[in-house]
C-alpha cells in the first residue's frame, strides 16, 4: 500500500448563495494501492463529508463537494519533507505576514494551554 496526499475541494454556500464564492481546500492522507484507488477513496471521502446545517442566522449552509483536484504519491515519510506548496499573491504583504504570525501565535498558545491541562 502507498500513501497519497489528496486535495479535496468543497464549495461553501450560505442561504441563496448571494455572496462572494467561497471554497474550502482540504489536504487528506489516503492509503491505496495505486493512484486510481487513491482518487476514488478521496472522492468518496469528499462525497461522504458533504454537509448542510443552519448557521446562527438560521440560514442554510451547504458544503458541496466539488472534486479532487490534486493527488500526490508520498514516496517516503522523511522528517521535514515538503508535502504541499502554494504561492499566495496579495495586495498587502504586511497584512499577510501579520495573519501568518497571528495564526502561529494561536497554535503556540493552544498547545501551551493543552500542556497546562495535563498538570
GROMACS elastic network, one bead per residue, 0.5 to 0.9 nm:
[ bonds ]
;  ai    aj funct       b0    kb
    1    31     6  0.64078   500
    1    32     6  0.53831   500
    1    34     6  0.77629   500
    2    30     6  0.83017   500
    2    31     6  0.55566   500
    2    32     6  0.53904   500
    2    33     6  0.56977   500
    2    34     6  0.69805   500
    2    38     6  0.88567   500
    2    73     6  0.73457   500
    2    74     6  0.73410   500
    2    75     6  0.77181   500
    3    29     6  0.67397   500
    3    30     6  0.57318   500
    3    32     6  0.64229   500
    3    33     6  0.84417   500
    3    34     6  0.89733   500
    3    38     6  0.83367   500
    3    72     6  0.85980   500
    3    73     6  0.61196   500
    3    74     6  0.54281   500
    3    75     6  0.75014   500
    3    76     6  0.86403   500
    4    28     6  0.81387   500
    4    29     6  0.57347   500
    4    30     6  0.51260   500
    4    31     6  0.61823   500
    4    32     6  0.74425   500
    4    34     6  0.88610   500
    4    35     6  0.78875   500
    4    38     6  0.66995   500
    4    39     6  0.89632   500
    4    71     6  0.66047   500
    4    72     6  0.53612   500
    4    74     6  0.53721   500
    4    75     6  0.85781   500
    5    27     6  0.64724   500
    5    28     6  0.56554   500
    5    30     6  0.62945   500
    5    31     6  0.88962   500
    5    38     6  0.87818   500
    5    70     6  0.79799   500
    5    71     6  0.56672   500
    5    72     6  0.50608   500
    5    73     6  0.64073   500
    5    74     6  0.68970   500
    5    83     6  0.76447   500
    5    84     6  0.85708   500
    6    26     6  0.79772   500
    6    27     6  0.55713   500
    6    28     6  0.51989   500
    6    29     6  0.63887   500
    6    30     6  0.70078   500
    6    38     6  0.79944   500
    6    39     6  0.75849   500
    6    42     6  0.64948   500
    6    68     6  0.67775   500
    6    69     6  0.76972   500
    6    70     6  0.56535   500
    6    72     6  0.64837   500
    6    73     6  0.88283   500
    7    25     6  0.63768   500
    7    26     6  0.54502   500
    7    28     6  0.63706   500
    7    42     6  0.81961   500
    7    67     6  0.85645   500
    7    68     6  0.56716   500
    7    69     6  0.58576   500
    7    70     6  0.50849   500
    7    71     6  0.65032   500
    7    72     6  0.89185   500
    8    24     6  0.81346   500
    8    25     6  0.57773   500
    8    26     6  0.51417   500
    8    27     6  0.64051   500
    8    28     6  0.73318   500
    8    42     6  0.70847   500
    8    43     6  0.75505   500
    8    45     6  0.84803   500
    8    46     6  0.63106   500
    8    65     6  0.78178   500
    8    66     6  0.77346   500
    8    67     6  0.60748   500
    8    69     6  0.65364   500
    8    70     6  0.77010   500
    9    23     6  0.67005   500
    9    24     6  0.56657   500
    9    26     6  0.63255   500
    9    27     6  0.89413   500
    9    46     6  0.77141   500
    9    64     6  0.85355   500
    9    65     6  0.62337   500
    9    66     6  0.54757   500
    9    67     6  0.56895   500
    9    68     6  0.62973   500
    9    69     6  0.71965   500
   10    22     6  0.85803   500
   10    23     6  0.55194   500
   10    24     6  0.51290   500
   10    25     6  0.66045   500
   10    26     6  0.82709   500
   10    46     6  0.77990   500
   10    50     6  0.78355   500
   10    63     6  0.58099   500
   10    64     6  0.51989   500
   10    66     6  0.52317   500
   10    67     6  0.74512   500
   11    21     6  0.76568   500
   11    22     6  0.59619   500
   11    24     6  0.63669   500
   11    25     6  0.89250   500
   11    62     6  0.78380   500
   11    63     6  0.56425   500
   11    64     6  0.51066   500
   11    65     6  0.64729   500
   11    66     6  0.64883   500
   12    17     6  0.86566   500
   12    21     6  0.75706   500
   12    22     6  0.54344   500
   12    23     6  0.56549   500
   12    24     6  0.71032   500
   12    61     6  0.70035   500
   12    62     6  0.57120   500
   12    64     6  0.64223   500
   12    65     6  0.89778   500
   13    16     6  0.74025   500
   13    17     6  0.52127   500
   13    18     6  0.85528   500
   13    19     6  0.82035   500
   13    21     6  0.76679   500
   13    22     6  0.72591   500
   13    23     6  0.87925   500
   13    60     6  0.81422   500
   13    61     6  0.56423   500
   13    62     6  0.51613   500
   13    63     6  0.65530   500
   13    64     6  0.77292   500
   14    17     6  0.53240   500
   14    18     6  0.78090   500
   14    19     6  0.77744   500
   14    55     6  0.84847   500
   14    59     6  0.65765   500
   14    60     6  0.58682   500
   14    62     6  0.64308   500
   14    63     6  0.89100   500
   15    18     6  0.74621   500
   15    58     6  0.89672   500
   15    59     6  0.51718   500
   15    60     6  0.51170   500
   15    61     6  0.62350   500
   15    62     6  0.83330   500
   16    19     6  0.84720   500
   16    59     6  0.87635   500
   16    60     6  0.83797   500
   17    20     6  0.80759   500
   17    21     6  0.79080   500
   18    21     6  0.86125   500
   19    22     6  0.83221   500
   23    63     6  0.87160   500
   24    63     6  0.85464   500
   27    84     6  0.87071   500
   28    42     6  0.76746   500
   29    42     6  0.86083   500
   30    38     6  0.61369   500
   30    39     6  0.86750   500
   30    41     6  0.71427   500
   30    42     6  0.68096   500
   31    34     6  0.87932   500
   31    37     6  0.87122   500
   31    38     6  0.66597   500
   31    41     6  0.84920   500
   32    35     6  0.73693   500
   32    36     6  0.84914   500
   32    37     6  0.57072   500
   32    38     6  0.51197   500
   32    39     6  0.88859   500
   32    41     6  0.79531   500
   33    36     6  0.83591   500
   33    37     6  0.64477   500
   33    38     6  0.73980   500
   34    37     6  0.55009   500
   34    38     6  0.62033   500
   34    39     6  0.87107   500
   34    73     6  0.87394   500
   35    39     6  0.59982   500
   35    40     6  0.85127   500
   35    71     6  0.77598   500
   35    72     6  0.84362   500
   35    73     6  0.76313   500
   36    39     6  0.51765   500
   36    40     6  0.62149   500
   36    41     6  0.86177   500
   37    40     6  0.50823   500
   37    41     6  0.60762   500
   37    42     6  0.85491   500
   38    41     6  0.51151   500
   38    42     6  0.60919   500
   38    43     6  0.84911   500
   38    71     6  0.80138   500
   39    42     6  0.51455   500
   39    43     6  0.60493   500
   39    44     6  0.85396   500
   39    68     6  0.71639   500
   39    71     6  0.71607   500
   40    43     6  0.50708   500
   40    44     6  0.61177   500
   40    45     6  0.86484   500
   41    44     6  0.50484   500
   41    45     6  0.62400   500
   41    46     6  0.86613   500
   42    45     6  0.50574   500
   42    46     6  0.62413   500
   42    47     6  0.87081   500
   42    67     6  0.88876   500
   42    68     6  0.67648   500
   43    46     6  0.50068   500
   43    47     6  0.62125   500
   43    48     6  0.85629   500
   43    65     6  0.86295   500
   43    67     6  0.66340   500
   43    68     6  0.60830   500
   44    47     6  0.51128   500
   44    48     6  0.60012   500
   44    49     6  0.84929   500
   45    48     6  0.51319   500
   45    49     6  0.60358   500
   45    50     6  0.87236   500
   46    49     6  0.53800   500
   46    50     6  0.64898   500
   46    64     6  0.87025   500
   46    65     6  0.56436   500
   46    66     6  0.80476   500
   46    67     6  0.72899   500
   46    68     6  0.78169   500
   47    50     6  0.56181   500
   47    64     6  0.82147   500
   47    65     6  0.58744   500
   47    66     6  0.87390   500
   47    67     6  0.87023   500
   48    51     6  0.83810   500
   48    65     6  0.88353   500
   49    63     6  0.83950   500
   49    64     6  0.89164   500
   49    65     6  0.79749   500
   50    62     6  0.76279   500
   50    63     6  0.53588   500
   50    64     6  0.55567   500
   50    65     6  0.58866   500
   51    61     6  0.81853   500
   51    62     6  0.58730   500
   51    63     6  0.52684   500
   51    64     6  0.71629   500
   51    65     6  0.89898   500
   52    60     6  0.67545   500
   52    61     6  0.55361   500
   52    63     6  0.63470   500
   52    64     6  0.85661   500
   53    58     6  0.87590   500
   53    59     6  0.81700   500
   53    60     6  0.56995   500
   53    61     6  0.53731   500
   53    62     6  0.67489   500
   53    63     6  0.89680   500
   54    57     6  0.75533   500
   54    58     6  0.50049   500
   54    59     6  0.52647   500
   54    61     6  0.58695   500
   54    62     6  0.88137   500
   55    58     6  0.51065   500
   55    59     6  0.55073   500
   55    60     6  0.64988   500
   55    61     6  0.65142   500
   56    59     6  0.74197   500
   57    60     6  0.88310   500
   58    61     6  0.89727   500
   65    68     6  0.87848   500
   66    69     6  0.87895   500
   68    71     6  0.75439   500
   72    83     6  0.84703   500
   74    77     6  0.72644   500
   74    83     6  0.78509   500
   76    81     6  0.86078   500
   77    80     6  0.88140   500
   77    81     6  0.72123   500
   78    81     6  0.53353   500
   78    82     6  0.89552   500
   80    83     6  0.89593   500
   82    85     6  0.75037   500
   89    92     6  0.89421   500
   89    93     6  0.86636   500
   90    93     6  0.63536   500
   90    95     6  0.88228   500
   90    96     6  0.72618   500
   91    95     6  0.88762   500
   91    96     6  0.88929   500
   92    95     6  0.55207   500
   92    96     6  0.64984   500
   92    97     6  0.88523   500
   93    96     6  0.51755   500
   93    97     6  0.61724   500
   93    98     6  0.85810   500
   94    97     6  0.51631   500
   94    98     6  0.61033   500
   94    99     6  0.86090   500
   95    98     6  0.50186   500
   95    99     6  0.61441   500
   95   100     6  0.86747   500
   96    99     6  0.50782   500
   96   100     6  0.62762   500
   96   101     6  0.86603   500
   97   100     6  0.51012   500
   97   101     6  0.61802   500
   97   102     6  0.85906   500
   98   101     6  0.50911   500
   98   102     6  0.60827   500
   98   103     6  0.86135   500
   99   102     6  0.50665   500
   99   103     6  0.61894   500
   99   104     6  0.86008   500
  100   103     6  0.51976   500
  100   104     6  0.62377   500
  100   105     6  0.86742   500
  101   104     6  0.50268   500
  101   105     6  0.61195   500
  101   106     6  0.85726   500
  102   105     6  0.50328   500
  102   106     6  0.61354   500
  102   107     6  0.86789   500
  103   106     6  0.50355   500
  103   107     6  0.62792   500
  103   108     6  0.86550   500
  104   107     6  0.51432   500
  104   108     6  0.62049   500
  104   109     6  0.85744   500
  105   108     6  0.50459   500
  105   109     6  0.60009   500
  105   110     6  0.84487   500
  106   109     6  0.50509   500
  106   110     6  0.59430   500
  106   111     6  0.84720   500
  107   110     6  0.51472   500
  107   111     6  0.61369   500
  107   112     6  0.85558   500
  108   111     6  0.52410   500
  108   112     6  0.61665   500
  108   113     6  0.86389   500
  109   112     6  0.50513   500
  109   113     6  0.61412   500
  109   114     6  0.86614   500
  110   113     6  0.50553   500
  110   114     6  0.62879   500
  110   115     6  0.87815   500
  111   115     6  0.63036   500
  111   116     6  0.86737   500
  112   115     6  0.51231   500
  112   116     6  0.62545   500
  112   117     6  0.87762   500
  113   116     6  0.50680   500
  113   117     6  0.63588   500
  113   118     6  0.89865   500
  114   117     6  0.52368   500
  114   118     6  0.67859   500
  115   118     6  0.53477   500
  115   119     6  0.72547   500
  116   119     6  0.56366   500
